[in-house]
Amino acid sequence: AAFAGPAPMFLVDANAPGSGKGLYTDLVTTINEGLPAARFTAPTSDDEYRKVITSAAMSGAAYVVFDNVKGTLGGQALENALTTGRWCDRILGGNKQIDVPVNWVWFATSNNAALSTDMLRRCCHIRLDTKEERPELRSGFRHADLLAYVSENRRKLAIAALSIPARYIEAGRPDMKLPPWGGVHGWSDLVRNASVW
């Protein structure tokens, strides 16, 4: 709600299973919503993407998480939905059309992701790179149950996260001279610039 237009899809990609991709998305959504986001199985066809997007749009979901994407991430329906503020489609089993806002946060998780050409500019690529052969066996973390820690400290973490754009706005929204990020200008002008600042 702090900016106009869409945000990119946050692609959490790792070089090995068990690196923490799902945990990453759970941490983000738990800070914001108080619980992990529901995950969707990543569709394998454009028609399946269309159906999932329509269902999510009708549900009023705050997040869409395509978990464990196999193959190439992309397709006409997904690429269209990522660059629009609205979604129009026919409801399954009938002739009724819906026209609803698309203002959720997009995530996808994958191991060694492959993207369609058009998805390259629609994704903010977050790469988790581990040198461990079995990263799921790691131990010795400061917070053994990180999701529980985040749940218990949610208010403090949310305030800390929101302080970044708040201070950036207070500072007069200085231009960070970043190259344009087509299709997600509002997000880039506020969130991306504030993060770099």
Secondary structure as UniProt FT lines:
FT   STRAND          9..14
FT   TURN            17..18
FT   HELIX           21..33
FT   STRAND          39..41
FT   HELIX           46..59
FT   STRAND          63..69
FT   STRAND          72..73
FT   HELIX           76..82
FT   STRAND          86..90
FT   TURN            92..93
FT   STRAND          97..101
FT   STRAND          105..111
FT   STRAND          114..115
FT   HELIX           117..122
FT   STRAND          123..128
FT   HELIX           135..137
FT   HELIX           146..152
FT   HELIX           154..170
FT   TURN            171..172
FT   TURN            182..183
FT   HELIX           185..187
FT   HELIX           188..192
FT   HELIX           193..196
//
